[in-house]
Amino acid sequence: MTYDSVNAIVCVMSKGRNTIVLGTRISDLMYDAISLIADKKGMTISECARDILQQDMELQVFMSEIHKMRSMLWKDFIDSLKDRE
């Protein structure tokens, strides 16, 4: 990892599921702040960045809505298969 990027996994995934590595350019000041927080909490920088993202309320709201949408689509698909029987 370079000094000006953060690799973070956005959400905890179940075994066998894919995850995405998110890279972004941030200021040296932000990197230093994340590094200090990570050190204070005994985390890696990636773990700390993931933790910060997971605590963001706006992100949590969007994740919840996307999860609901995907669950509904899957339920609709399953129901459509039952209708064919």
RAUR-V814566 format. One record per helix or strand of 3 or more residues. SS is the DSSP state (2 for helix, 1 for strand). FROM is the first residue (numbers start at 1). LEN is the number of residues. If there is no record, write none. Layout:
BEGIN
SS	FROM	LEN
SS	FROM	LEN
END
This chain:
BEGIN
1	5	5
1	21	5
2	28	14
2	45	10
2	57	28
END
